[in-house]
Amino acid sequence: MNIAESRWQRIRREGWVRCVVWRGAIIWGTSFALAFAVVEVMTGRAVDFWRAVPDNLPLGLVAGAFYGWGQWGYSQLKSLKEKQEE
């Protein structure tokens, strides 16, 4: 078993809620909102960084949920391919 296989198996074992909500919306989505706020401040669209973060948080949470669903779906596909190879 290599590292990539163990990663997808771990994602399946932890469940879809943890993948979509925790990894996707919370971790990835919050990071996205922070990064997008930095871009807005750098381009002059937002004046204050800390006011731009809550404005970008809903977009980040939705984008993170899509990321989590994609990661969960890909782990399901990897699991089916592994079962078919056996």
N, C-alpha and C positions, 0 to 999 in steps of 0.2 A: 504494500500500500504506500503510495507516495503522498506528498504534502497536499496536493490539490484534491485528491480523493478524500482525505481526512477532513479537509475544510468543508466540503459540501455535505459530508455525512454529519459533521458537527452542526451545521446550519439546520439540517433536517431534524436532528435530535432536539435542538433547542426550541423548535416550533416556529410557526408562521407569525405569531403575535410578537415574539421577541425580535424576529427578523424585520417585520414591517414597522412596528411601533418603535422599538428601542434603537435598533441599528439604522433603520431608514429615517423615520420622522425625527426622532430626538437627536441622535448623533450626527447623521449626515445632514439633516435639515437645518439644525442649529448652526453647524459649520458653514453651510451654504449661506444662511442669512447673515452671518458675521462677515463672510468674504464679500457678499454682494453689497453690504453696507460700506465696506472699505472702498469698493469700486465706486459707489455713489459719491463718497466724500472726495475721492481722488478726481473724479470728473466734474465735481462742483454741483451735482444734482442735489445733494444733501449738504447742509451746513454742519450739522452736529452728528457725530458718529453714533452716540448713544440714543439719539432720537430716530436714526435711520434703522437701527437693529429691530425694534418692535414693528416698524412698518414692513420690513422684509420677512419677518418671522412666519406669517401665514403662507407666503409663497414658498419659503424654505421647508416648512412642515409638509406641504403638499408634494413638493418635489422630492423630499426625502421618503415619503410614503411610496411614491412611484418607484424610487430606487429600491426600496425594500421589497416591494412586490416583484420587481424584476429579478432581484437576487434570489428570492424564494422560488420563483418560477424556474430560474436557471438551475437551482439545486435539485428541483424535482426532475428536470430533464436529465441531469447528470445521473441521478439515481436510477431512472428508467433505463438509460444506456448501460449502466453497470449491470443491472439485472438481466438485460438482453444478452450481454457478453458472457454471462455465466452459463 
